Amino acid sequence: MPPKRIAVDRSGSRGASRGFFASTYDTLTSSDNAAVVRSIGVFGLAVAFLASSWGEVLLPPYV
C-alpha cells in the first residue's frame, strides 16, 4: 500500500510572515516566557548594580 500524502499549504508561509521585531516582542511578552524574561531582567539589574560604584555599599567596612 503506498504512503498517504499530506497536503501542505505553502501559499501563506512567505506572505504572512511577521517581522523580526514583532515576533521578538510577541515572544518576550508571552505569558509562557514571563518567568524567564523576569529572571534575565533581574540578573541584568544585579550585574549593573554590582558593576557600578553603588556595589561598594555591600563591602564590609575596612578596619
N, C-alpha and C positions, 0 to 999 in steps of 0.2 A: 504494500500500500504506500503511495507517495506521501511525503510530508505535507502537512497543511500549510498554506501560505497565509501570512498575516498582512493585511492591508495597512500601509503606513502613509499618513497624510503629510507630505513634505512641503506643501504649499505655505503653511503658516510658520515654518521654522525660521525663515530669514526675514520676512516682512514684519513679524510681530515681536522680534527680539528687542529687549529693553536695553537702555544704555548702561554703561558700566557704573556710573554714579547712582542711578536709580535702583539698580539691582543691589548694589552695596548698601544703600540706605535701607532698602526693604529687609535685607538680611540682618543689619545691625539693630533695627527697631523691632524685629520679630520677637514675640514673647517666648519662643523656644530658646532663643540665644541670650535672654536677659541676664542670666547669672554669669555667663562667660564674659559678656561685654562689661558688666559691672565690675567683675574681678580684675579685668585688664585695666579698667579705668582707675581703680583703687591702687593697683600696683604702680601705674604710671605716676599717680599723685605722690605715692610714698617715695619713689625714686627721685622725683623732682624736689620733694621736701628735704630728703637726706643729702642731696647734692647741693642744696642752697646753704646760705650762711645760717638759716634757721635750724639746720640739723645739729649745730653745735649746742643747742639747748639741751639735747639729750645726753651730752657727755657729762661724766661725773666731775665735780669741782677738782681742780688741780691744787694740791697742798704743797 
